[in-house]
């Protein structure tokens, strides 16, 4: 599954990744990411912004996993 986000909203991206578990996404102005196992994977390039986004989204995914239903 591929999704294009027009704006960076970390919680929205985290919910998408957690729900679909595996696929690709693109965030306008930041770049493209792959996700597997319900987490964003390390981007191929060493872009600090992309690494920061990956870390923040994965943190939100962990927090969503800890929340009771």
FENFENUR-V285065 format. One record per backbone hydrogen bond with DSSP energy under -1.0 kcal/mol. CO is the residue of the C=O (numbers start at 1). NH is the residue of the N-H. Records with the same first field share a line. If there is no record, write none. Layout:
# FENFENUR-V285065
CO->NH, NH
This chain:
# FENFENUR-V285065
1->24
3->26
5->28
9->13
10->14
11->15
12->16
13->17
14->18
15->19
16->20
17->21
20->22
21->38
23->35
24->3
25->33
26->5
27->30, 31
31->27
33->25
34->41
35->23
36->39
39->36
47->51
48->52
49->53
50->54
51->55
52->56
53->57
54->58
55->59
56->60
57->61
58->62
59->63
60->64
61->65
62->66
